[in-house]
Amino acid sequence: ESILLKVDTTKPEDSTVLQKLGPLGAAINENAQPFPSGEALEKVAEGSSTVCMRTSFCDEGLRISRNEDKRNEVYVWKRKSFGKGMDF
């Protein structure tokens, strides 16, 4: 199965650069606004903010996916820990 992903915004989390700034870096990290990456990508090349990913393996700790357009490029995601979950 495949999933179509569209980039809307991006925001660095736990940036190693900001960590080096101590409390100032923590304040910047907490208050920084997301960057409109999808809009910027679309201005460069139409459709570049969208990718179709095919997952070949997935369990609670590991996911292996490939870009449908670039089958030789493999994306491996490994869970570091389980979060607290979402509040509803």
N, C-alpha and C positions, 0 to 999 in steps of 0.2 A: 504494500500500500504506500501511497505517497501523500504528502501534505504540502500545500502551497503556503509559503511563508512570505509575509510582506513586512519590510522594515518600516516602522513609523518614526520612532525616535530611539536614540541611544543615550546612555548615561553610564560613565564608568562607576563601578562599585569596588570598594576596597582597593583603590589605586595605590600601587607601591610608591609612586611619586608623591602623592598626597600624604601617605603615611610618614614620609621623611620630614614633613613639615609640622608634625606633632599636632597640638590643639588647633592651630590655624588650618592645617590640612583636613582635620576632622570637621571643622566648621564649613569649609568649602565643600567637602564631600556631601554633607547633610543638606546644604542649601543650594547646590548647583542645579540649574534647570536642565531638563533633557534637551539634547540637540536634535533638530528636525532632520535626521539623517535621510529618511525616505524621500523627503522633498528635495534635498540636495542631490541625492543619487539620480532621481528622475530628471533633474535639470541637466545632468551630464549625459545620461543615456536613458531613453524611455524604456521602462520595464526593468531597469537595473536594481530596483528596490524589492523585486520579487524573485523568489527562488523556489523550485519544486524539489523537495527532499524525499528520498525513498529510504525508509528505515529497514535494515536487514536483521537487526537484533535489538531487543529492548527488554530489560527487566528493571527491578527497583533500584539498581545501582549502576547500570551501564546501558548506553545507547550507541549504536553504530548506524550511521546514515551516510548517504551519498547524494550529491547534487545530480539531478536527472540529466542536466546538460553536460556535466563534467564527471563521468563515471569513475575516473581515476583518482578523484579527490575524495578522501574519506574523512568524515567528521566523527570523532569519538568523544563522547561526553561521559564523564565518571562523576557520580555523586560523591561529594565530600562528607556530607552529613544530612540528616533529615531536619528540616526546619520545624517551627512550631505550628505551621499550618496557617490557614486563613481564618479570620474572624468574619462571621456573617451577621 
